[in-house]
């Protein structure tokens, strides 16, 4: 396979505290506040074929405006769509190792493919993607070596100084003094669309956070909902991505939660580590 269409998502590994948890069957409501109007993605600003990362969402964040509240309503289930399986312990260890901070070494079965796709979504949406060295490490840990070299080059070109400046970072991907850059993806559920002994196609339903937290931020942290479709191949004794794509939603209606202050969000991001997701 070759790298697929661009996809945008956002999220992060969330620090050094990695804790294995079980994916919930679903979730609803806004991540941390319903006071904001929903942000509408702008997908016409970038076309980088084969780039598997959050660029479109990040650019939409940099240029966002208000959206129609009606857009926040979730979509109805598709007729004939496969039913989601409830998450339950299997007794099979879902992750055997780590490559840096990224869990690797998944079981050679459908559950292993779901675990891989969920963890890779987290890694590819992390703040590490905005810095050259960590970005290459993430790509090589999550992708088939056959596509990794080309993808690293595409991403290096896409994460230009101008792009980073547009989302409030400097040319090295560093946030201004006193502000915390937030880019974190949280998988809500996963399902297998196709599976063979050598390949799998997995959808991962996610919510994500992106923005600059802290006093005086002009780009506050906002949330979004999206579904990633990852095509995986079994290579080198593990599942690796060959291509990915993204669609918007399903998006729940915003809840009644009060939107938190910027310093509260910064403290939460710095104080709560990310998870290792597994079936």
Helices and strands as residue ranges (DSSP letters): E 19-22, H 55-62, G 69-72, E 95-99, E 102-106, H 110-124, G 127-130, H 132-142, H 145-158, H 161-166, E 180-195, E 199-213, E 222-235, E 238-248, H 262-271, E 275-278
